[in-house]
Amino acid sequence: MTLQILIAGGGIGGLAAALALAQQGHRAEVLEQAAAFREVGAGIQLGPNVTRRLRALGLHEGLARITARPEMLRVRSAHDGLELARLPFGDAFRRRYGAPYLCVHRADLHTLLLEAVRNGAVAAQVGLHTDARVLRVSTRGGEAVCAESSRARAWEGDALVGADGLWSHVRSALAENDPPALPTGHTAWRALVPQADLPAASRSTRVEVWLGARLHAVAYPVRGGDWLNVVVLAETAPPGDAQRAQDWDQAASLASLQQATGRTSPQLQALLEAMPGWRAWSLHDRPPLTGAGQMANERIALLGDAAHPMLPYLAQGAGMAIEDALALAEALKGVARAEVPAALARYADARWARNARVQARARRNGEIFHATGPMRVGRDLALRLGGAKVLDVPWLYAG
Ligand SMILES: Cc1cc2nc3c(=O)[nH]c(=O)nc-3n(C[C@H](O)[C@H](O)[C@H](O)COP(=O)(O)OP(=O)(O)OC[C@H]3O[C@@H](n4cnc5c(N)ncnc54)[C@H](O)[C@@H]3O)c2cc1C
């Protein structure tokens, strides 16, 4: 049975869902508000739980082409630069989880997914529509769902998937009076640079994390290792030059970043100063999911940040959107039109608790990463004594 599935949002989650659903024999119409399918922004870390799923979508070769394979995760103090712990990502790690740990530029992963739905084996089953902001959602007697868009056009389908991100509009069709995502008081700065432009000491083949008081920084290679992605996250209001809540691509100065970080280790300082330019945005969040009803109802389901935005402190936001996409396609496999509501309920049942756990763990990581006083001393001791055991996350990577 071929279902007609409407997908609001053509980000990483929406395109992954279109690909996975088309591979199950369904037809997907992707409605994207922007004038073009494109992704800006920073790097993304892909744990083995995610790379395993991307390979299952047939993206093995493409991934190998666009990603970097970091050799390890290394955690250091942002204050003196000393190493606290490391987790090697070599053969033993790959064998343990059956897939590698990879780093990718967000735009490269988005392009890979877009190419697969636009030009790959399932291209005839995927409609891609730009300038199509979903404004209204309605259901027709429980038998179909309708999405009206800014194109003054309406689409009807057997199901509607809200993959429309943190500021999701489809979400309001599941829950009336849903409160908006709230600012966390944390700001992110990011920068990207060719490694060849960096002093040798600042180049890296690792995921490098520096932990400081109320801040941390992460750097890792992308684009086959040729570029370095750097992100700094600090518990501070966005600088004056980056205060638009929903815009996560605002120019910001090195001076505003340095004001937020204060004095850091000479190595980290040198890296921050070597970056050619910074972008900043304010992090927003929602409380962890509390039940399956928040992810699906009748013929409408949510996926990715629309359902469960999360702080980037476990590096799994895009990962959970991709996991959702495959779980959704699995739940809709071989399903008849009348069975769609039950299938979406199965999808939500299968996904909500894991998503909630990742959301909660990301929040907790923020507290640990940014610890001060005695908690920081205890954290550093645990990292020095526990090493890789403290950094590994088997329930997540094996899931
Ligand atoms: C600093 C930082 C670092 C991160 N690092 C990682 C990491 O290392 N690993 C990881 O897995 N994740 C990471 N993430 C999280 C990750 O970026 C997000 O979780 C992920 O992009 C969510 O994908 P999505 O498709 O659900 O939503 P989005 O990427 O937000 O896509 C939503 C799409 O819907 C469109 N849209 C919105 N409203 C409508 C509408 N009404 N109608 C039609 N279209 C609409 C938008 O234009 C957009 O294209 C990080 C996030 C941050 C902030």
The ligand as an SDF file (V2000), in Angstrom:
LIG
                    3D

 53 58  0  0  0  0  0  0  0  0999 V2000
   25.6390   24.5290   18.6480 C   0  0  0  0  0  0  0  0  0  0  0  0
   24.9000   23.3220   18.1650 C   0  0  0  0  0  0  0  0  0  0  0  0
   25.6050   22.1890   17.9100 C   0  0  0  0  0  0  0  0  0  0  0  0
   24.9390   21.0150   17.5210 C   0  0  0  0  0  0  0  0  0  0  0  0
   25.6790   19.9080   17.3530 N   0  0  0  0  0  0  0  0  0  0  0  0
   25.0500   18.7680   17.0370 C   0  0  0  0  0  0  0  0  0  0  0  0
   25.7980   17.5560   16.8910 C   0  0  0  0  0  0  0  0  0  0  0  0
   27.0310   17.5420   17.0510 O   0  0  0  0  0  0  0  0  0  0  0  0
   25.1420   16.4070   16.5730 N   0  0  0  0  0  0  0  0  0  0  0  0
   23.7810   16.4100   16.3870 C   0  0  0  0  0  0  0  0  0  0  0  0
   23.2350   15.3280   16.0880 O   0  0  0  0  0  0  0  0  0  0  0  0
   23.0380   17.5470   16.5140 N   0  0  0  0  0  0  0  0  0  0  0  0
   23.6360   18.7180   16.8430 C   0  0  0  0  0  0  0  0  0  0  0  0
   22.8930   19.8450   16.9960 N   0  0  0  0  0  0  0  0  0  0  0  0
   21.4040   19.7950   16.8760 C   0  0  0  0  0  0  0  0  0  0  0  0
   20.8900   19.7500   15.4530 C   0  0  0  0  0  0  0  0  0  0  0  0
   21.4140   20.8100   14.6980 O   0  0  0  0  0  0  0  0  0  0  0  0
   19.3620   19.8560   15.4030 C   0  0  0  0  0  0  0  0  0  0  0  0
   18.8270   19.0500   16.4200 O   0  0  0  0  0  0  0  0  0  0  0  0
   18.8510   19.3600   14.0510 C   0  0  0  0  0  0  0  0  0  0  0  0
   19.3090   20.2060   13.0280 O   0  0  0  0  0  0  0  0  0  0  0  0
   17.3220   19.3200   14.0020 C   0  0  0  0  0  0  0  0  0  0  0  0
   16.8910   18.9410   12.7030 O   0  0  0  0  0  0  0  0  0  0  0  0
   15.3700   19.1050   12.2940 P   0  0  0  0  0  0  0  0  0  0  0  0
   15.2990   18.6450   10.8790 O   0  0  0  0  0  0  0  0  0  0  0  0
   14.4950   18.4980   13.3130 O   0  0  0  0  0  0  0  0  0  0  0  0
   15.0830   20.6720   12.3610 O   0  0  0  0  0  0  0  0  0  0  0  0
   15.7250   21.8710   11.5460 P   0  0  0  0  0  0  0  0  0  0  0  0
   17.1110   21.6000   11.1410 O   0  0  0  0  0  0  0  0  0  0  0  0
   15.4680   23.1150   12.3540 O   0  0  0  0  0  0  0  0  0  0  0  0
   14.8530   21.9370   10.2010 O   0  0  0  0  0  0  0  0  0  0  0  0
   13.5360   22.4320   10.1910 C   0  0  0  0  0  0  0  0  0  0  0  0
   13.1610   22.8500    8.7690 C   0  0  0  0  0  0  0  0  0  0  0  0
   11.7930   23.1900    8.7250 O   0  0  0  0  0  0  0  0  0  0  0  0
   11.6160   24.4050    8.0300 C   0  0  0  0  0  0  0  0  0  0  0  0
   10.3610   25.0010    8.5440 N   0  0  0  0  0  0  0  0  0  0  0  0
   10.1640   25.6120    9.7350 C   0  0  0  0  0  0  0  0  0  0  0  0
    8.8810   25.9620    9.8800 N   0  0  0  0  0  0  0  0  0  0  0  0
    8.2310   25.5540    8.7480 C   0  0  0  0  0  0  0  0  0  0  0  0
    6.8880   25.6050    8.3110 C   0  0  0  0  0  0  0  0  0  0  0  0
    5.8990   26.1490    9.0840 N   0  0  0  0  0  0  0  0  0  0  0  0
    6.5650   25.0930    7.1060 N   0  0  0  0  0  0  0  0  0  0  0  0
    7.5120   24.5350    6.3030 C   0  0  0  0  0  0  0  0  0  0  0  0
    8.8360   24.4600    6.6790 N   0  0  0  0  0  0  0  0  0  0  0  0
    9.1650   24.9500    7.8900 C   0  0  0  0  0  0  0  0  0  0  0  0
   12.8770   25.1790    8.2970 C   0  0  0  0  0  0  0  0  0  0  0  0
   13.1180   26.1810    7.3300 O   0  0  0  0  0  0  0  0  0  0  0  0
   13.9330   24.0650    8.2700 C   0  0  0  0  0  0  0  0  0  0  0  0
   14.3950   23.8260    6.9660 O   0  0  0  0  0  0  0  0  0  0  0  0
   23.5240   21.0210   17.3670 C   0  0  0  0  0  0  0  0  0  0  0  0
   22.7960   22.1760   17.5920 C   0  0  0  0  0  0  0  0  0  0  0  0
   23.4690   23.3330   18.0090 C   0  0  0  0  0  0  0  0  0  0  0  0
   22.6410   24.5520   18.2960 C   0  0  0  0  0  0  0  0  0  0  0  0
  1  2  1  0
  2  3  1  0
  2 52  2  0
  3  4  2  0
  4  5  1  0
  4 50  1  0
  5  6  2  0
  6  7  1  0
  6 13  1  0
  7  8  2  0
  7  9  1  0
  9 10  1  0
 10 11  2  0
 10 12  1  0
 12 13  2  0
 13 14  1  0
 14 15  1  0
 14 50  1  0
 15 16  1  0
 16 17  1  0
 16 18  1  0
 18 19  1  0
 18 20  1  0
 20 21  1  0
 20 22  1  0
 22 23  1  0
 23 24  1  0
 24 25  2  0
 24 26  1  0
 24 27  1  0
 27 28  1  0
 28 29  2  0
 28 30  1  0
 28 31  1  0
 31 32  1  0
 32 33  1  0
 33 34  1  0
 33 48  1  0
 34 35  1  0
 35 36  1  0
 35 46  1  0
 36 37  1  0
 36 45  1  0
 37 38  2  0
 38 39  1  0
 39 40  1  0
 39 45  2  0
 40 41  1  0
 40 42  2  0
 42 43  1  0
 43 44  2  0
 44 45  1  0
 46 47  1  0
 46 48  1  0
 48 49  1  0
 50 51  2  0
 51 52  1  0
 52 53  1  0
M  END
$$$$
